[in-house]
Amino acid sequence: MTTKLSRREAIGMGLGTAMIGAAAQFGRPADARGASGRQEGSVMTELEEFNQYGEDLERVLLMRSFPIAVKMLEKESDVPPGAVRPEKDRGCHLAQCQAFAMSRREGTAVAMFLRDQWCPTAPMAYGFADRPESIAQWTHPYDCFERGKYAGIVSAPLKTANFMPDVVILYLNTAKLRSLLLALPIADVPTVAGHFFPPSCGWAVVNPIQTGKYYVVVPDPGEYQRALTEEGDMMFSAPREKMPALMAAVRQNEHGMFSYREHSMFMQTDFERPDFYKDLFKSWGLD
């Protein structure tokens, strides 16, 4: 079968989206240079490959902010070279969502320890500080890393990060998120989880690392009010071990059925009209 169906034609024939997605992937000739334009046979380090993931995601999804690499730090000496320490380097404190915002908007690598934090939720979620029992009276329940396992966290744009991430976080509108999710193989659908209540700084970091699952998270009120996250944005988190498979799917579907860059609404000509439309046109001598 060599005839290529448009998405509209395929749906008209009764093909489901899963079948369409499979058909889009099946039999596509491999690009000799790869989706990112690299020469076949070139050797890249694992970090360079992850940096390339960042560039590819920006291009394929037309992202307005950088995908960010996030790594948990066991001690202060683990801070990557060049990372900003808010209290030490700038004399200020940040909520964790603000640190993420600096990384994804400004391109700044930011390392946060307990003394850099200005919102209590992240230090408790990441195990930097004790979590009092009374916390359950004023916040939604959330999972935490073991107390003392980590001392800090660092974030940076994925394409320029000089460290291997534990998790990659993307801030996407729903159309871009849909395109990303539909690129996944159907077998990976059960590995996508979601959480819709605060704190987003916890659920987007702790749970993907602990479970090895993708997470779709609604940005919480702090993200909106303090980190200036746009109203239509969602957070998508991928643990490091899932990134190669995710990016293989993204690259394969860059020009596929659900490509964000090439997917658009279509306008139907000669659409079905209400009777009063027809009456008006008939009065004008047009049938």
C-alpha positions in Angstrom: 0.0 0.0 0.0 1.6 3.2 -1.2 -1.2 5.7 -1.1 -0.9 8.2 1.7 -4.2 9.1 3.3 -4.8 12.5 4.9 -5.9 12.5 8.5 -9.3 13.6 7.4 -9.6 10.8 4.8 -8.4 8.2 7.3 -11.0 9.3 9.9 -13.6 9.3 7.3 -12.8 5.7 6.5 -13.4 4.8 10.2 -9.8 4.4 11.2 -9.2 5.1 14.9 -6.5 7.4 16.2 -4.5 4.4 17.4 -4.5 2.8 14.0 -3.7 6.1 12.3 -0.7 6.6 14.7 0.5 3.1 14.0 0.2 3.6 10.2 2.1 6.9 10.4 5.0 5.1 12.0 4.9 1.9 10.0 7.2 1.8 7.0 8.5 5.3 7.2 12.0 5.5 5.6 14.7 6.3 8.0 16.4 9.7 7.6 20.0 9.0 6.8 21.0 12.0 8.9 18.4 11.5 11.6 15.7 13.9 12.7 18.2 16.3 14.2 20.3 16.5 11.1 23.4 14.7 12.5 25.6 12.6 10.2 24.9 8.9 10.5 27.6 7.2 12.5 28.5 10.3 14.5 29.5 9.5 18.1 27.8 11.5 20.8 28.2 11.3 24.6 25.0 10.6 26.6 25.0 14.2 27.8 25.3 15.6 24.3 22.4 13.4 23.2 20.3 14.8 26.0 21.3 18.4 25.0 20.2 17.5 21.5 16.8 16.3 22.9 16.3 19.8 24.2 16.9 21.3 20.8 14.7 18.8 19.1 11.8 19.3 21.5 12.0 23.1 21.0 11.9 22.7 17.2 9.3 20.0 16.9 6.9 21.5 19.5 7.6 25.2 18.7 8.1 25.7 22.4 8.0 29.2 23.9 10.2 28.2 26.9 13.1 25.7 27.2 12.5 22.1 28.3 14.4 21.9 31.6 16.7 19.3 33.0 16.3 18.8 36.7 18.7 16.9 39.0 18.6 16.1 42.7 21.8 16.9 44.6 23.1 15.0 47.5 25.6 17.6 48.7 26.6 21.2 47.9 29.8 20.0 46.2 27.6 18.4 43.5 26.5 21.8 42.2 27.4 22.0 38.5 29.8 24.7 37.4 28.1 27.9 36.5 24.9 27.3 38.4 23.5 30.3 40.2 23.0 30.0 44.0 20.2 32.6 44.7 21.1 33.5 48.3 24.8 33.3 47.9 25.1 34.8 44.4 22.2 37.2 44.2 21.2 37.9 47.8 17.6 36.7 47.3 15.4 33.7 47.8 13.1 31.9 45.4 10.2 29.5 45.4 11.1 26.4 43.5 8.6 27.2 40.7 10.5 30.6 40.3 13.8 28.7 39.9 12.2 26.5 37.2 10.9 29.7 35.5 14.4 31.2 35.5 15.7 28.1 33.8 13.1 27.7 31.2 12.6 31.4 30.3 16.0 33.0 31.0 18.2 30.0 30.3 19.8 30.2 33.8 21.0 27.1 35.7 19.8 27.5 39.2 20.8 25.4 42.3 18.5 25.5 45.2 19.2 24.4 48.8 17.1 24.9 51.9 18.5 28.3 52.6 17.6 29.4 49.0 14.0 28.4 49.3 11.2 30.8 50.0 8.2 28.5 49.9 8.0 25.6 52.3 6.5 23.0 50.1 9.5 22.1 47.9 11.9 21.6 50.8 9.5 19.2 52.4 8.7 17.3 49.2 12.4 17.0 48.3 13.3 15.9 51.9 15.4 18.9 52.7 13.4 19.7 55.8 11.2 18.0 58.4 7.5 17.8 57.5 5.3 18.5 60.5 2.2 16.5 61.0 0.1 19.6 61.1 0.9 20.1 57.4 -2.0 17.9 56.5 -4.4 20.5 57.8 -3.6 23.1 55.1 -2.3 21.3 52.1 -3.2 18.5 49.7 -1.4 15.2 50.3 1.8 14.6 48.3 4.7 12.2 48.2 8.2 13.1 49.5 11.7 11.9 49.1 13.3 10.3 52.1 14.3 13.0 54.6 18.0 13.8 54.1 18.5 11.8 51.0 19.0 15.0 49.0 20.3 18.4 50.0 19.5 20.4 46.9 18.1 20.5 43.4 19.4 22.1 40.2 17.6 23.0 37.0 18.8 24.3 33.6 17.7 24.3 30.0 17.9 20.8 28.7 19.9 21.9 25.6 22.7 23.5 27.6 22.7 21.5 30.8 26.1 20.4 31.9 24.7 17.6 34.0 22.6 14.5 33.4 19.0 15.1 34.6 17.0 12.8 36.8 13.8 14.2 35.2 13.0 16.5 32.2 10.1 18.9 32.6 8.2 20.7 29.8 5.7 23.5 30.1 3.2 23.0 27.2 -0.2 24.3 26.1 -2.7 21.5 25.7 -2.3 21.3 21.9 1.4 20.7 22.2 0.9 18.3 25.1 -1.6 16.3 23.0 0.8 16.1 20.2 3.6 14.8 22.5 1.4 12.2 24.2 0.0 10.9 20.9 3.5 10.4 19.6 4.0 7.8 22.3 3.7 4.1 21.4 0.4 2.7 22.5 2.3 0.2 24.8 3.6 3.2 26.7 0.1 4.7 27.5 -0.1 2.9 30.9 3.1 4.6 31.9 1.6 8.0 31.7 0.2 9.2 35.0 -1.4 12.5 36.0 -2.0 14.6 39.1 -4.3 17.6 39.3 -3.8 19.1 42.7 -0.9 21.0 44.4 2.0 21.0 44.8 3.1 20.9 41.2 6.8 21.3 42.2 6.5 18.0 44.1 4.4 15.9 41.7 6.5 17.0 38.7 9.8 15.9 40.3 9.3 13.4 43.1 6.8 11.0 41.5 8.4 10.6 38.0 11.7 9.8 39.8 10.2 7.4 42.3 7.8 5.6 39.9 9.7 5.8 36.6 6.4 7.0 34.9 5.6 10.1 32.8 3.6 12.6 34.7 1.1 15.3 33.5 0.7 17.9 36.2 -1.6 20.9 36.5 0.6 24.0 37.6 -0.6 25.0 41.0 -1.6 28.5 42.1 2.0 29.4 43.1 3.2 28.6 39.6 0.6 31.0 38.2 0.9 33.8 40.8 4.7 33.7 41.6 6.3 32.0 38.6 4.1 33.7 36.0 3.1 30.4 34.3 0.6 31.0 31.5 -3.0 30.1 32.1 -3.0 27.5 29.3 0.1 25.6 30.3 0.5 22.1 31.7 3.6 20.4 33.0 4.9 17.2 31.5 7.6 15.3 33.3 9.7 12.4 31.9 12.2 10.5 34.0 15.6 10.2 32.5 15.3 6.5 31.6 12.3 7.2 29.5 13.8 10.0 27.5 15.5 7.9 24.7 12.2 6.1 23.9 10.2 9.4 24.1 12.6 11.2 21.8 12.6 8.3 19.3 8.8 8.6 19.1 8.9 12.4 18.9 11.5 12.3 16.0 9.6 9.6 14.2 6.4 11.6 14.4 7.9 15.0 13.6 6.1 14.9 10.2 3.5 12.4 11.2 -0.3 12.4 11.8 -0.1 14.2 15.1 2.8 16.6 14.4 2.2 19.9 16.2 4.1 21.9 13.6 2.2 20.4 10.7 -1.2 19.7 12.3 -3.8 22.4 11.7 -7.5 22.9 11.8 -9.3 22.6 8.4 -12.2 24.6 7.1 -15.1 22.8 5.4 -16.5 24.6 2.4 -20.2 24.3 1.5 -21.0 23.4 5.1 -24.5 22.5 6.2 -26.4 25.8 6.8 -29.4 26.7 9.0 -32.7 27.2 7.2 -32.7 31.0 7.7 -29.3 31.1 5.9 -30.9 29.2 3.0 -34.0 31.5 3.0 -31.8 34.6 2.8 -29.7 33.3 -0.1 -32.8 32.2 -1.9 -34.3 35.7 -1.6 -31.1 36.9 -3.3 -31.6 34.6 -6.2 -29.0 32.1 -5.0 -29.8 28.4 -4.2 
